[in-house]
């Protein structure tokens, strides 16, 4: 199929790639935090004062694994939707919308779910950061639907 590039597609595709970059940035932020400021480790330690260093490290490792998996899935989704939009695929706006709804839902779950300590499980700074790619996604989806 030949590319169908409308003015809106030319605008939407770079925004989709920016969303991919935002997802990579947010995913990297979790790892940088783990190696530097340790906001997540501090949050876990404050939520579970009885935890020793090994237990805090295990909880941080679990969160890093979850955030990395979500980052990989998000990156792949951005790439698929960007390529579909660039190729003029009719399903690109719907795919982008579904991805946005799932991403916002996932980010809100991470931001609001309380664990057994009664505190939110994911450090709020990391939870709020998960919404950055969602904001880019909102712009991208609006642009994808606008071309219709």
C-alpha positions, 0 to 999 in steps of 0.5 A, a space after each residue: 500500500 502506498 503512503 497516504 500523507 495528509 497534512 495532519 498525518 505529517 503533524 501526527 507522526 512526529 508527535 507519535 515519535 515524540 511519545 515514544 521518546 517520552 516513554 523511553 525517557 520515563 522508563 529511563 528515569 526509573 532506572 536513573 532514580 534507582 542509581 541516584 536519588 532513590 526516590 522509589 527506595 525511600 518511598 518503599 522504606 518509608 511505607 514499610 519501616 520494618 523492611 531491611 535493605 534486602 527487602 527494599 531492594 527486592 521491592 525496588 527491583 520488582 517495580 523496575 521490572 514492571 516499569 521496564 515491561 510497561 516501557 517496552 510495551 509502550 515503546 512498541 505500541 508507539 512505533 506500530 501506531 506511528 508506522 501505521 499513521 505514516 502509511 495511512 492505515 485506517 486503523 491507526 486512530 483507533 489503535 492510538 485511542 485504545 493505546 491511550 486509554 490503556 496507558 492512562 488507565 495503567 498510569 492511574 492505577 500506578 498513581 492511586 493503588 494503595 498497597 498493604 501499608 496503606 500508602 500508594 505502592 509506586 512513589 508519586 514522582 514515578 507515578 506522575 511521570 507515567 502520565 507524561 507519555 499519556 499527555 503526548 498521546 492525547 495530542 497524537 490521538 487528537 491529530 490522528 482523528 482530525 485527519 478523518 
